[in-house]
Amino acid sequence: MAVIRPFRALRYDPSRFGDLSPVLAPPYDVIDAQEQDRLYARSPHNVIRLILGKLSAADTPTDNRYTRSARDFAAWQEQGILRRDPAPALYLIDHRFQSDGESRSRLGFLALLECAEPVERAVLRHEKTLAAPREDRAKLLDAVPASLEPIFLVYPDEGGAIQALLRGRLAAAPDAAGSLGDEEIRLWVATDPAVIQRVTAALEPSAVLIADGHHRFEVAYSRRSRHGALMAYFASMEEPSLVVRPIHRVVSSGRRLEVEALGGLCAAEPVLDLAALTRWLDGEGTPGRFGWSDGRAFYRLTVPSDRLERWLKTSPVPKPVARLDVSLLHGLLLPGLGFSGATIRYAVDARKALGELSGSGSVWLLRGIPLADVYDVAAQGLTLPPKSTYFYPKVPSGLAIHPLT
């Protein structure tokens, strides 16, 4: 179902960029204005200028962030900043990072994903997309006909066979390397036909799951008659360092939520501190477990089994989605507490969420959704509530580009 193939990437000329650090960037959708400024200052050739150009008050239909990206893209090729590899390849990426105080390494690879039909069977999606980001990425793709940054896909890999094959290719020195913050990235160009054939054949019977890049995928697929494939990063579901983090909620409504009010919907038990609360959330448990704080104390919350069963029977969303903690929070708890119209901010880091507390707000800490559950929900054609998952770390942009012309 998932048809993939090698490609000849455009990459930063290694003779000029022995260290890729100055030209790498996170994916466009996690870059704020301050980070954009830092990346612009890091190098006149940082990939930020292609994936997320700056807005200007003087922008016109013929001179704007998209047309400037197109001019830079053309100029960098003419100047030899970006050079096309001579042979089709898979690009192996070893991504080293810190998670929960532990050093980890995630192995994945870049390849092209064919935009073939029927896409619903080959590419599983678990998030709904929004019009504004789709319009933005469509304007960029129309101005710059290239996959400038990969979407992030995960694939079934029974027994980790593909992962073992790829890891065995990492004995040689990498073809490129760089860092992004405290993350280290190494890249190998794999042109061995036997390796390519084994990898592509192994993925063909499978459906792949979009971890990140739903908007970019939908835009590329809508233009499949012009561009038959898009660049993607593939990670095995058997990869032990494939981290799926929860996204916590900071809820504000102008009305303080007292812990006593929670008793009507869930059992509340005080805990000593954030560390104790996190340990409890990380443990095994049935659906309906949350961490909660009003900035003065910490509590662990549990939805009673009888209330959970009533919710599953009456929920307006399908049961596989309804049983998720994030659905319980937004469908049962917040409405039941009178907070349906509350302002909600999102944070991946629990300490950052607590740091954003102000006035009468409260923080709701969630558990991560197991990857297998995300895959199963998507395989049933269902979508998760917004901001349900955060695949970490993000795939850096600037390692490779796939020109579509």
URPECOR-V921970 format. One record per residue. N is the residue number from 0. RES is the residue in three letters. SS is DSSP state (@ for helix, = for strand, . for the rest). Layout:
N:RES:SS
N:RES:SS
//
This chain:
0:MET:.
1:ALA:.
2:VAL:.
3:ILE:=
4:ARG:=
5:PRO:.
6:PHE:=
7:ARG:.
8:ALA:.
9:LEU:=
10:ARG:=
11:TYR:=
12:ASP:.
13:PRO:.
14:SER:.
15:ARG:.
16:PHE:.
17:GLY:.
18:ASP:.
19:LEU:@
20:SER:@
21:PRO:@
22:VAL:@
23:LEU:.
24:ALA:=
25:PRO:.
26:PRO:.
27:TYR:@
28:ASP:@
29:VAL:@
30:ILE:.
31:ASP:.
32:ALA:@
33:GLN:@
34:GLU:@
35:GLN:@
36:ASP:@
37:ARG:@
38:LEU:@
39:TYR:@
40:ALA:@
41:ARG:@
42:SER:.
43:PRO:.
44:HIS:.
45:ASN:.
46:VAL:.
47:ILE:@
48:ARG:@
49:LEU:@
50:ILE:@
51:LEU:.
52:GLY:.
53:LYS:.
54:LEU:.
55:SER:.
56:ALA:.
57:ALA:.
58:ASP:.
59:THR:=
60:PRO:.
61:THR:.
62:ASP:=
63:ASN:.
64:ARG:@
65:TYR:@
66:THR:@
67:ARG:@
68:SER:@
69:ALA:@
70:ARG:@
71:ASP:@
72:PHE:@
73:ALA:@
74:ALA:@
75:TRP:@
76:GLN:@
77:GLU:@
78:GLN:.
79:GLY:.
80:ILE:.
81:LEU:=
82:ARG:=
83:ARG:=
84:ASP:.
85:PRO:.
86:ALA:.
87:PRO:.
88:ALA:=
89:LEU:=
90:TYR:=
91:LEU:=
92:ILE:=
93:ASP:=
94:HIS:=
95:ARG:=
96:PHE:=
97:GLN:=
98:SER:=
99:ASP:.
100:GLY:.
101:GLU:=
102:SER:=
103:ARG:=
104:SER:=
105:ARG:=
106:LEU:=
107:GLY:=
108:PHE:=
109:LEU:=
110:ALA:=
111:LEU:=
112:LEU:=
113:GLU:=
114:CYS:.
115:ALA:.
116:GLU:.
117:PRO:.
118:VAL:@
119:GLU:@
120:ARG:@
121:ALA:@
122:VAL:=
123:LEU:=
124:ARG:.
125:HIS:.
126:GLU:.
127:LYS:.
128:THR:.
129:LEU:.
130:ALA:@
131:ALA:@
132:PRO:@
133:ARG:@
134:GLU:@
135:ASP:@
136:ARG:@
137:ALA:@
138:LYS:@
139:LEU:@
140:LEU:@
141:ASP:@
142:ALA:@
143:VAL:.
144:PRO:.
145:ALA:=
146:SER:=
147:LEU:.
148:GLU:.
149:PRO:.
150:ILE:=
151:PHE:=
152:LEU:=
153:VAL:=
154:TYR:=
155:PRO:.
156:ASP:.
157:GLU:@
158:GLY:@
159:GLY:@
160:ALA:@
161:ILE:@
162:GLN:@
163:ALA:@
164:LEU:@
165:LEU:@
166:ARG:@
167:GLY:.
168:ARG:.
169:LEU:.
170:ALA:.
171:ALA:.
172:ALA:.
173:PRO:.
174:ASP:.
175:ALA:=
176:ALA:=
177:GLY:=
178:SER:=
179:LEU:=
180:GLY:.
181:ASP:.
182:GLU:=
183:GLU:=
184:ILE:=
185:ARG:=
186:LEU:=
187:TRP:=
188:VAL:=
189:ALA:=
190:THR:.
191:ASP:.
192:PRO:@
193:ALA:@
194:VAL:@
195:ILE:@
196:GLN:@
197:ARG:@
198:VAL:@
199:THR:@
200:ALA:@
201:ALA:@
202:LEU:@
203:GLU:@
204:PRO:.
205:SER:.
206:ALA:.
207:VAL:=
208:LEU:=
209:ILE:=
210:ALA:=
211:ASP:=
212:GLY:.
213:HIS:@
214:HIS:@
215:ARG:@
216:PHE:@
217:GLU:@
218:VAL:@
219:ALA:@
220:TYR:@
221:SER:@
222:ARG:.
223:ARG:.
224:SER:.
225:ARG:.
226:HIS:.
227:GLY:.
228:ALA:=
229:LEU:=
230:MET:=
231:ALA:=
232:TYR:=
233:PHE:=
234:ALA:=
235:SER:=
236:MET:.
237:GLU:.
238:GLU:.
239:PRO:.
240:SER:.
241:LEU:.
242:VAL:=
243:VAL:=
244:ARG:=
245:PRO:.
246:ILE:.
247:HIS:=
248:ARG:=
249:VAL:=
250:VAL:=
251:SER:=
252:SER:.
253:GLY:.
254:ARG:.
255:ARG:.
256:LEU:.
257:GLU:.
258:VAL:@
259:GLU:@
260:ALA:@
261:LEU:@
262:GLY:@
263:GLY:@
264:LEU:.
265:CYS:.
266:ALA:=
267:ALA:=
268:GLU:=
269:PRO:=
270:VAL:=
271:LEU:.
272:ASP:.
273:LEU:@
274:ALA:@
275:ALA:@
276:LEU:@
277:THR:@
278:ARG:@
279:TRP:@
280:LEU:@
281:ASP:@
282:GLY:.
283:GLU:.
284:GLY:.
285:THR:.
286:PRO:.
287:GLY:.
288:ARG:=
289:PHE:=
290:GLY:=
291:TRP:=
292:SER:=
293:ASP:.
294:GLY:.
295:ARG:.
296:ALA:.
297:PHE:=
298:TYR:=
299:ARG:=
300:LEU:=
301:THR:=
302:VAL:.
303:PRO:.
304:SER:@
305:ASP:@
306:ARG:@
307:LEU:@
308:GLU:@
309:ARG:@
310:TRP:@
311:LEU:@
312:LYS:@
313:THR:@
314:SER:.
315:PRO:.
316:VAL:.
317:PRO:.
318:LYS:@
319:PRO:@
320:VAL:@
321:ALA:@
322:ARG:.
323:LEU:.
324:ASP:@
325:VAL:@
326:SER:@
327:LEU:@
328:LEU:@
329:HIS:@
330:GLY:@
331:LEU:@
332:LEU:@
333:LEU:@
334:PRO:@
335:GLY:@
336:LEU:.
337:GLY:.
338:PHE:.
339:SER:.
340:GLY:.
341:ALA:.
342:THR:=
343:ILE:=
344:ARG:=
345:TYR:=
346:ALA:=
347:VAL:.
348:ASP:.
349:ALA:@
350:ARG:@
351:LYS:@
352:ALA:@
353:LEU:@
354:GLY:@
355:GLU:.
356:LEU:.
357:SER:.
358:GLY:.
359:SER:.
360:GLY:.
361:SER:=
362:VAL:=
363:TRP:=
364:LEU:=
365:LEU:.
366:ARG:.
367:GLY:.
368:ILE:.
369:PRO:.
370:LEU:@
371:ALA:@
372:ASP:@
373:VAL:@
374:TYR:@
375:ASP:@
376:VAL:@
377:ALA:@
378:ALA:@
379:GLN:.
380:GLY:.
381:LEU:.
382:THR:.
383:LEU:.
384:PRO:.
385:PRO:.
386:LYS:.
387:SER:.
388:THR:.
389:TYR:=
390:PHE:=
391:TYR:=
392:PRO:.
393:LYS:.
394:VAL:.
395:PRO:.
396:SER:=
397:GLY:.
398:LEU:.
399:ALA:.
400:ILE:=
401:HIS:=
402:PRO:=
403:LEU:.
404:THR:.
//
